[in-house]
Amino acid sequence: MNEAIPAAPISATVVDRPTAGKIGILLVNLGTPDAADTAAVRRYLKEFLTDPRVIEDQGPLWQFVLNGIILPIRPRKKARDYAKIWNHDKNESPLKTITRAQAEKLSRALEPAGKHLVIGWAMRYGNPSIASKLTDLVAQGCERLLVMPLYPQYCAATTATVCDEVFRVLARMRYQPSVRIAPPYYNDTVYIEALGSLTAAELSHLDFKPEVILASFHGVPKSYVDNGDPYYAHCAETTRLLRERLNLDESKLMMTFQSRFGRGKWLEPATNRTIRKLAKDGVKNLAVVTPGFSADCLETLEEIAIENARIFKKFGGENFAAIPCLNDSAPGMLVIWQMALRELKGWV
């Protein structure tokens, strides 16, 4: 898991010229509360759920539901969920721990490219904020910025809202750096190979053979896709390519969607309902992989590994495995490293 990433093939004569301005690379993930308590989770949820990219209808009815029902009630339960997976040594969520490690490993991998590359990391919601990290990179002399949203599949509620926030920060700057946004990588060859190799390795270490594997992606309201969001198509293509890589058919590797919120129509099939049905139908051995997450977080460590494992066993299942995300593993870092090099072409 800790193999060295190949050195970047960049000419020292270009990199070391004293007139070259610095280049900042900012890794961005979704976000996390600052603590596993009710108050911190409430602050986080308020920032998240008041984003019109996440909840598109921010009208009076939603404001009533949000402020009258969700924020007074939901943070208490979510705080308990966060406490189950919290990194108590660092007093932070695993998502923050892993994203920091990804940035640190990327920085070491890009050291041969020169000291003019500065690597940072941020959360779209919570801390460290995009605004604070972009401001810091500019203060360090970065005249060019590569922003890398760590979402393999594009969705307006994830990728686009990162762009929104980046541009809001830039709008307040008199001297703006040049900016590039890394595209989604749902069908990238290196990403699919990393998913396949890591999944195969994890499956080989299990003491049971899964009868079915679920590829569970974060859900979104169906209306978002109906209105032109390519998210469902990206998830379907990732799943198709992963099936090819693992030599599995649709009955053995199924695509589902988790984290449903509210009563509206969401993408289907739902992960929890599929798991319950599989258990009722007699499936005893199940594994779940989460290709839409670049780092393990509440949705993978608690919702899948704890809550959905409980559902599976409650309805008759016996063996359940939650396959880790790519995280800062060697395959995962190879994805981030090669993506950074690709997007930096012409700058270094």
N, C-alpha and C positions, 0 to 999 in steps of 0.2 A: 504493500500500500504506500510505501514511502520511497519508491524508486525516483531517481533524479529525473527531472524533466530536461529534455535536450536544450542545450544553449541556443539562444537566438542567433541566427546567422546574419549579423549586422556588422558592417564595416566600421572599424574604429576610427578611420580617417573622417568619416561623416559624423559619427556620434560625438567625438571629442572636440569638435571645433568650438572655440570659446564663444562664438557669437550665437550659437544655437540656443533658443529659448527652451524652457522646460515643458515637458508634456505630462499632463496628469491623466491617470486612468482611475475611474471611479466605479467600483462594483456596487450594485444596488440590489437589495432584496426587499421583501415586502414590509416587514416591521415587527415590533415586539414591544410589550409594555416594559417599563423600567423596573418593575418589581412584580412578584407574584401575589399581589394583594388587590383588594377591591378597588381602591382609589386609583392605583396605577392602571389597572385594566380598564376602568371607566374612562380615563383620559385617552387611552389608546383607542378604545372603541369609538369614542366621540370623534376623534380625528379621522378614523377610518370610515365611519359610516356617514359622515357629512361630506365626503368626497363625491361629487356628482358623477364621476366615472364609475364609482362602486355602486352607489344607489342613484340611478339616473333621475328618478322622480323625487326631488327634494321638496315637494309641495307641503301644504298644511297637514294633510293626513299623515305623511311620513314623519313630519316634525312632531306630531302628537304621539305617534307610536314610539319614535326614538326617545323623546324626552319624558314621556309619561309611562312607558312600559319597559323598553329595552335597557336604557341606561340605569334606571333604578333597580332592576332585577338581575339582568344577565351578567354583569361584572362579577357578582359574588360566585356564581357557578364557574365562570371562566377562570377566576383566580384559583379556585381549587384544582381545575384542570392543569393550569400552568404549574402549580406547586408539585404535581406528580412528576413533571419532566424537567424541573428547574435545575440549572447548574449552580448548586449551592456553593461550590468552591469559589466561583467567580461572581456569584450573586447576579446571574443574568440568564436569559433564555438560551437554549442550545443554538437557536438560529443566529444569535449574536456571536456566540463562541465560534461557530463554524464559519460564518462570513468573515470574521476577523482572520481566522486561520487561512482561508482562501486568499485573502488580500496579502497576507504575509508571505505565503508560498509563491504567489504570483510575483511579488517583488523580488524574491530571491531568484526565481527562474529568469527574470528579465534583467538581472544585474549585468550580464555581459553586454547588454545594449547600451549601458552608460548610466551615469548618475543623474542625467537630465530627465529620466523617467521617474515620476512620483506616483505611488499607488495609494489609493484611499478606498474606503468602504463606507456605505451609508445605508440607512433604512428609509423607505418611503414614508412610513408612519412610525413615530417614536424617535428614539435616539440611537446613534448619532444621525442627525437630520441631513438631508441633501443640501440644504442651505448652508449649514455649518461646514460641511466638508468641501463643497464647491468654493466657498469663500476662503477656506484654508488653502486649497490648492492654488488659487489665484494669488493669494498672499505669498506663497512660496515661489512665485515667478512662473507659473504654468501659463503659457500663451496658447496652448492647444489642449483640449480636453476630450478624452474618449470616455463616454458613459456606457457602461455595460449592464443593462438590466438582466438579472439572472433568472429570466423566465424563458424556458425553451420555446414554448408556444405563445404566440402573440395574443393578447387580449387587451381591450381598451381599459379594463378595470385593473390591469397590472402594468403592462409595458407603457401604454399611453399616459397613464397618470404619472409615471416617472418622468416622461418627457415634459408633461405639463409643469411639473415642479421645477425641473431644470430650467425651463424657459422663463418661469416666473422669477427665479433667482437672477438669471441673466438680464431680465428686463430692468432690474434695479442697479445694474452695473453700468458705469459710464464707459469703461474700457473693457469690452467683452472679449473673452478668448474665443478662438475658433472651436467649434464643437462637432463631434461626431457621435451618433447613437448607434451602438451595435444592434444589428437586426436579430430577430428570433432565430433559433437554431434547431427547430423541431425535426428537420430532416438532414441535419449535418452528419456526414459520414463518421466523423470522429465521435460525435455525441452518441450516435446509435451504437457504435462499436463499444464505447465506454459503458453504456447501459447494458448491452448484451453481455459483455465480459464480466462486469460486476455482478449482474443477476445470476449468471451461470455459476460463478464462483460461490456466491452465497447459497444457492440451491444445493451445490455439491457438498456443503458443510452441514446440511440439515440431516437429522436422523429419521426423516420420512420423505417420501416422494409426493409432492403436491399433485392431486388429481386435476386441479384447476389453478391457474394463476390469474389474478385480476390486475389490470393496469388501471389504477385509480387516479383520476385527475380532479383538480378542484373544480367544482361546479360553478356555473353562472346561470342567470335567468335565460330561458330559451329566447325571449324577446331580443336579447342583445345579439344573438346569432342571427335571428330573423331579420334584424336591421342592418346586417352586413359585417358583423365581427367574424373574422376567420378562425376563431378559437377552436370550434368543434372540428373543422377540417384539419387543423394543425394537429390536434390530439389524435384524430383518426389515422393520420399519416404516420405519426410517431409509433402508434400501436401496430400498424401494418408492417413497418420496417423492423420493429422489435420482434414481431412474429417470425419474419423472414430470418432474422439473425439467430433466433433460438429454435428455428425449425418447428414451430407450433402452429396449429390451425386456430380458427376463431372459437372453437369449443374449448380449447385448452388455455388460450390467452384472451381474456375478455376485457373490453374497455368499459369502465364505469366512471361515475362522477360522484364526488363526496361533498361534504360541507354545505348541504342545502340549508338555506336560511329563509324563513318566512313561508307563506302559503302559495306563492305564485308558481307558475310552471317553470321548472328548471330542466337543464339537460338531463337526459336519461340514457341508460338505466342508472338508478341510484346505487351507490356502493353498498350502503347498509342493507337495503332491501334485497339486493342481489346475494349478499352474503347469507342473509336469513333464508332465502329461497334455496340456495345451494345446500345449506345444512339440512333443511327440511326434506330435500330431494335425495339425501343420503350421501352427499359428499363429506368425507371424513378428514381430508387433508387439503389445506388451502394455503396459498401464499399470495401476498399482495405486494406489488411494486408500484412506486409513485413517480412516474417519469416527468411529471410537471413541476416537481420541486427540486431545486438545485441543492437544497440543504434540509436536513431534518428539522422539524419544527412541531408546533402543537398539532397540526393537522396530520402529521405522520406518526409522531411518537405517542400521542394521546388518543386522537380520534381513530387511527387505524390500529396501532399496536396494542392499545388497551381496550377502547370501547368496542371496536368492531371484532376484536378477538373474543370479547365477552359475548357478543351477539352470536357469533359462530358456534361457540361451545354451548350456549344456552339452548340453541335449537337443534343440537345433535352432532355438531362437528367435534372433532377430537384434536387435531394438530393444526396449528395456525402459525404462520411466519410473516412478519413484516420485513420486507427486504429494505436495507438502508438506502438512502439517497446517495448520489455520487459524492456529496460533501467535499472534503478536501483530500479524498483518496487520490492515488496516482492517476487512475483513469479520469476522475473528475477534474483534476487540475490540468490534465492534458487538454481537455475540452476548453477550459478557460484560457489556457496559454495560447493554443493555436488560434482561438477566436481573437484574442488581443493582437497577436502578430498580423493576422489577416487584416484587421481594421486599422492597424497602424501603418499600413503600406503607404508610401509617399510622404510620411512624416518622419520615419526613421530609416 
